[in-house]
Amino acid sequence: MPEDADAPESFTERILQARLAEFWRSLGPFPNTKYDLTLAEERYERFCSEFIPTLPPAFSLQANKEWDICLSILPLQRQLLYMSIFESICSNFRPVLLLESSDILNLPLYKQVLLSSQRKALAAAALNELDAVATMHALLGSSHTRFASIIFHTFEAAVPLVCLCMDCDFPADGGKNSQNMGNLTSVTRERCMQAADNALSRLQMLAEVSPKADAGARTLSQLLDRVPKLEAPVIEMMHSTVRSWPSVLTPTSDGLVEGLPSLEHSNTNITVGIPSAVGLEGPYPNWELLAMPLNLDYSMDEF
């Protein structure tokens, strides 16, 4: 058994959620102007170097699971925290999806490379977020549930993946690993599309008991229908006409998009995940997640 000093308590995850929110707040809001690639990268690097290493062993990204047998709720708590961590990274980079093609073409080459890397980091974070959602749903028996965190994070992570895949060249490197988060994820177009399809299946199942899941499923389905179907001849034709973006020169990853359609929907109460939680309050996703009961004695109405 690990040292008692490292042993988690039932409220440790709640404390870490609060620390996560405070960390992003401490970085200050984004300027109320166009997306600042350099600022977003600095925030991400500080998060990877200053917050992630401080996670206790039971909640680190390579978690020590020896306490799981002593604290039965710990596996669920761990996935809740992971979902919030990766959603906060998605929120930091999500504005890259709103850049116009003219903005991208006017960037100097080194910033195009940085943008490429950030789009890959966004995809890696979204994939990890969906992995955490899938693990948590499995821990709950993969059953019908109205648990808001599962619905929210499934939708919010799937939408950026779909938007990235609207670029026929994404990812340009064929799947190098994203390094800053410890090589957790290999990003490929196939994996992104498979994760989005799995997210849609989950939302469609949960739609039977949740209007929010139903709204999310319908919106995500519409977005998936707009993703180009890449067949060999089509790919060849597109490559002959689409600008070839520079490959990444840093250990992180790449992929660019020349412009994305507006993602709006009506008659739903669920937030489309493109601008999402990014705004004057910074990138931490929806503060109401912190309002969950401290003892994690969840209401059965949510499951």
C-alpha positions as CSV (number, residue, x, y, z in Angstrom):
1,M,0.0,0.0,0.0
2,P,1.4,3.5,-0.8
3,E,2.4,6.0,1.8
4,D,-0.5,7.4,3.8
5,A,0.7,10.9,3.1
6,D,-0.4,10.4,-0.5
7,A,-3.7,8.7,0.3
8,P,-6.7,10.5,-1.3
9,E,-9.8,11.5,0.8
10,S,-13.4,11.4,-0.4
11,F,-13.2,15.2,-1.1
12,T,-9.8,15.3,-2.8
13,E,-11.3,15.4,-6.3
14,R,-13.5,18.4,-5.3
15,I,-10.4,20.3,-4.1
16,L,-8.6,19.5,-7.3
17,Q,-11.5,20.7,-9.4
18,A,-11.4,24.0,-7.5
19,R,-7.7,24.3,-8.0
20,L,-8.1,23.6,-11.7
21,A,-10.6,26.4,-12.0
22,E,-8.5,28.8,-9.9
23,F,-5.4,28.0,-12.0
24,W,-7.1,29.0,-15.3
25,R,-8.5,32.1,-13.6
26,S,-5.1,33.1,-12.4
27,L,-3.9,33.2,-16.0
28,G,-6.3,36.0,-16.7
29,P,-8.9,36.3,-19.4
30,F,-8.1,36.3,-23.1
31,P,-8.1,39.8,-24.6
32,N,-11.4,40.7,-26.1
33,T,-9.9,40.6,-29.6
34,K,-8.9,38.0,-32.2
35,Y,-7.4,34.8,-31.0
36,D,-3.9,35.2,-29.8
37,L,-1.9,32.1,-30.7
38,T,1.1,33.0,-28.6
39,L,-0.9,33.7,-25.5
40,A,-2.8,30.4,-25.9
41,E,0.4,28.5,-26.2
42,E,1.9,30.2,-23.2
43,R,-1.2,29.3,-21.1
44,Y,-1.0,25.7,-22.3
45,E,2.7,25.4,-21.5
46,R,2.2,26.8,-18.1
47,F,-0.7,24.4,-17.4
48,C,1.4,21.4,-18.5
49,S,4.4,22.5,-16.4
50,E,2.8,24.1,-13.4
51,F,-0.5,22.3,-12.8
52,I,-0.3,18.8,-14.2
53,P,2.9,17.9,-12.2
54,T,1.1,18.9,-8.9
55,L,-1.6,16.3,-9.2
56,P,-1.4,13.7,-6.4
57,P,-0.5,10.1,-7.4
58,A,-4.1,8.9,-7.3
59,F,-5.2,11.6,-9.8
60,S,-2.1,12.0,-12.0
61,L,-2.5,11.3,-15.7
62,Q,-0.6,8.0,-15.0
63,A,-2.5,7.3,-11.9
64,N,-1.5,5.1,-9.0
65,K,-4.7,3.0,-8.6
66,E,-3.7,1.2,-5.4
67,W,-6.1,3.2,-3.3
68,D,-9.1,2.2,-5.5
69,I,-9.9,-0.8,-3.4
70,C,-10.0,1.4,-0.3
71,L,-12.1,4.2,-1.7
72,S,-14.8,2.8,-4.1
73,I,-15.8,6.2,-5.5
74,L,-12.2,7.0,-6.5
75,P,-12.3,5.6,-10.1
76,L,-15.3,7.7,-10.8
77,Q,-13.8,10.8,-9.2
78,R,-10.6,10.3,-11.3
79,Q,-12.5,10.3,-14.5
80,L,-14.5,13.4,-13.5
81,L,-11.3,15.2,-12.9
82,Y,-9.8,14.0,-16.2
83,M,-12.9,15.2,-18.1
84,S,-12.5,18.7,-16.6
85,I,-8.7,18.8,-17.2
86,F,-9.0,17.9,-20.9
87,E,-12.1,20.1,-21.5
88,S,-10.1,23.0,-20.1
89,I,-7.4,22.4,-22.7
90,C,-10.0,22.1,-25.4
91,S,-11.4,25.5,-24.3
92,N,-8.0,27.0,-24.4
93,F,-7.5,26.0,-28.1
94,R,-11.1,25.9,-29.4
95,P,-11.0,29.4,-30.9
96,V,-8.6,28.1,-33.6
97,L,-11.7,26.7,-35.2
98,L,-13.2,30.1,-35.7
99,L,-10.2,31.6,-37.6
100,E,-11.1,32.7,-41.1
101,S,-9.0,31.4,-44.0
102,S,-7.8,35.0,-44.7
103,D,-6.5,35.3,-41.2
104,I,-4.6,32.0,-41.5
105,L,-3.1,32.9,-44.9
106,N,-1.9,36.3,-43.6
107,L,0.0,34.7,-40.7
108,P,3.8,34.4,-40.9
109,L,5.0,30.9,-41.5
110,Y,6.1,30.2,-37.9
111,K,2.6,31.1,-36.7
112,Q,1.0,28.8,-39.2
113,V,3.2,26.1,-37.8
114,L,2.1,27.1,-34.2
115,L,-1.5,27.0,-35.3
116,S,-1.1,23.6,-36.8
117,S,0.4,22.4,-33.5
118,Q,-2.5,23.8,-31.5
119,R,-5.1,22.2,-33.7
120,K,-3.4,18.9,-33.1
121,A,-3.3,19.6,-29.3
122,L,-7.0,20.4,-29.4
123,A,-7.7,17.0,-31.1
124,A,-5.5,15.1,-28.6
125,A,-7.3,16.8,-25.6
126,A,-10.7,16.0,-27.1
127,L,-9.8,12.4,-27.7
128,N,-8.6,12.1,-24.1
129,E,-11.7,13.7,-22.8
130,L,-13.9,11.2,-24.7
131,D,-11.8,8.4,-23.4
132,A,-12.5,9.6,-19.8
133,V,-16.2,9.8,-20.6
134,A,-16.2,6.3,-22.0
135,T,-14.4,5.0,-18.9
136,M,-16.8,6.7,-16.6
137,H,-19.8,5.5,-18.5
138,A,-18.5,2.0,-18.3
139,L,-17.9,2.3,-14.6
140,L,-21.6,3.2,-14.3
141,G,-22.5,0.1,-16.2
142,S,-22.9,1.7,-19.7
143,S,-26.5,2.2,-18.8
144,H,-29.0,4.9,-19.6
145,T,-28.2,7.9,-17.4
146,R,-29.1,11.5,-17.1
147,F,-25.9,12.3,-15.4
148,A,-25.1,15.8,-16.9
149,S,-21.3,15.5,-16.9
150,I,-21.4,12.5,-19.3
151,I,-23.8,14.2,-21.7
152,F,-21.9,17.6,-21.6
153,H,-18.4,16.2,-22.0
154,T,-19.5,13.8,-24.8
155,F,-20.9,16.6,-26.8
156,E,-18.3,19.3,-26.1
157,A,-15.4,17.0,-27.0
158,A,-16.9,15.5,-30.1
159,V,-17.8,18.7,-31.8
160,P,-14.1,20.0,-32.2
161,L,-13.1,16.6,-33.6
162,V,-15.8,16.8,-36.2
163,C,-14.9,20.3,-37.1
164,L,-11.2,19.4,-37.5
165,C,-12.1,16.6,-39.8
166,M,-13.9,18.9,-42.1
167,D,-10.4,19.8,-43.2
168,C,-9.5,17.1,-45.7
169,D,-5.8,17.4,-44.8
170,F,-6.2,16.9,-41.1
171,P,-3.9,15.8,-39.5
172,A,-1.1,16.5,-42.1
173,D,1.5,14.3,-40.3
174,G,-0.5,11.1,-40.3
175,G,-0.6,10.8,-36.5
176,K,2.4,12.0,-34.6
177,N,1.9,12.0,-30.8
178,S,1.1,15.1,-28.8
179,Q,4.0,15.5,-26.5
180,N,3.2,18.1,-23.8
181,M,0.7,15.9,-22.2
182,G,3.0,12.9,-22.1
183,N,2.4,11.1,-25.4
184,L,-1.1,10.2,-24.2
185,T,-2.7,10.3,-27.6
186,S,-1.9,9.5,-31.2
187,V,-4.1,11.7,-33.4
188,T,-5.2,10.3,-36.7
189,R,-8.2,11.2,-38.8
190,E,-9.6,7.7,-38.5
191,R,-9.4,7.8,-34.7
192,C,-11.0,11.3,-34.5
193,M,-13.9,10.2,-36.7
194,Q,-14.4,6.9,-34.8
195,A,-14.4,8.8,-31.5
196,A,-17.0,11.2,-32.9
197,D,-19.2,8.3,-34.1
198,N,-18.9,6.6,-30.7
199,A,-19.9,9.9,-29.0
200,L,-22.9,10.1,-31.3
201,S,-23.9,6.6,-30.4
202,R,-23.7,7.4,-26.7
203,L,-25.8,10.5,-27.1
204,Q,-28.4,8.7,-29.1
205,M,-28.7,6.0,-26.4
206,L,-28.9,8.6,-23.6
207,A,-31.5,10.6,-25.7
208,E,-34.0,8.0,-24.6
209,V,-33.9,9.4,-21.1
210,S,-32.5,12.9,-21.6
211,P,-33.7,15.8,-23.7
212,K,-30.2,17.4,-23.5
213,A,-28.7,14.2,-24.9
214,D,-31.3,14.2,-27.7
215,A,-30.5,17.8,-28.6
216,G,-26.8,17.0,-28.6
217,A,-27.3,13.9,-30.7
218,R,-29.3,15.7,-33.4
219,T,-26.8,18.5,-33.6
220,L,-23.7,16.2,-33.7
221,S,-25.4,14.0,-36.4
222,Q,-25.9,17.1,-38.6
223,L,-22.3,18.1,-38.2
224,L,-21.1,14.6,-39.0
225,D,-23.1,14.6,-42.2
226,R,-21.1,17.7,-43.3
227,V,-17.7,15.9,-43.0
228,P,-16.3,15.1,-46.5
229,K,-16.1,11.4,-47.2
230,L,-12.5,10.8,-48.3
231,E,-12.1,8.2,-51.0
232,A,-8.7,7.7,-52.8
233,P,-9.6,9.5,-56.0
234,V,-11.2,12.4,-54.1
235,I,-8.2,12.7,-51.8
236,E,-5.9,12.9,-54.8
237,M,-8.0,15.6,-56.4
238,M,-8.1,17.6,-53.2
239,H,-4.4,17.4,-52.7
240,S,-3.9,18.8,-56.1
241,T,-6.0,21.9,-55.3
242,V,-5.7,22.5,-51.6
243,R,-2.7,24.4,-50.2
244,S,-0.1,22.1,-48.7
245,W,0.6,23.3,-45.1
246,P,4.0,23.1,-43.5
247,S,4.8,20.1,-41.3
248,V,5.3,20.7,-37.6
249,L,8.8,21.7,-36.6
250,T,8.3,21.2,-32.9
251,P,7.7,18.0,-30.9
252,T,3.9,18.7,-30.8
253,S,1.6,18.1,-33.7
254,D,-0.1,19.7,-36.6
255,G,-3.0,20.2,-39.0
256,L,-4.7,23.3,-40.4
257,V,-8.1,24.3,-41.7
258,E,-8.8,27.1,-44.1
259,G,-12.2,28.0,-42.7
260,L,-15.1,26.3,-41.1
261,P,-18.8,26.9,-41.5
262,S,-20.8,28.5,-38.7
263,L,-22.0,25.9,-36.3
264,E,-25.4,27.0,-35.1
265,H,-28.6,25.1,-34.2
266,S,-32.0,26.0,-33.0
267,N,-34.6,24.7,-30.6
268,T,-32.0,23.1,-28.3
269,N,-30.8,24.1,-24.8
270,I,-27.3,22.5,-25.1
271,T,-24.4,24.7,-26.0
272,V,-22.6,24.1,-29.3
273,G,-19.0,23.5,-28.4
274,I,-17.1,25.8,-30.7
275,P,-17.0,29.1,-28.8
276,S,-18.3,27.2,-25.8
277,A,-16.8,28.3,-22.5
278,V,-14.1,30.5,-24.0
279,G,-14.7,34.1,-23.1
280,L,-13.9,36.8,-20.6
281,E,-13.8,34.2,-17.8
282,G,-11.0,32.2,-19.4
283,P,-11.1,28.6,-20.7
284,Y,-12.3,26.7,-17.6
285,P,-15.5,24.9,-18.8
286,N,-18.8,25.7,-17.2
287,W,-18.4,26.6,-13.6
288,E,-21.6,24.8,-12.5
289,L,-19.6,21.5,-12.7
290,L,-18.0,22.7,-9.4
291,A,-21.5,22.7,-7.7
292,M,-21.7,18.9,-7.6
293,P,-22.1,17.5,-4.0
294,L,-18.9,17.5,-2.1
295,N,-19.5,13.9,-0.9
296,L,-20.2,12.7,-4.4
297,D,-23.4,11.1,-3.1
298,Y,-25.1,11.6,-6.4
299,S,-28.8,11.6,-6.8
300,M,-30.1,8.5,-8.4
301,D,-32.2,10.7,-10.7
302,E,-29.0,11.5,-12.6
303,F,-28.1,7.9,-13.4
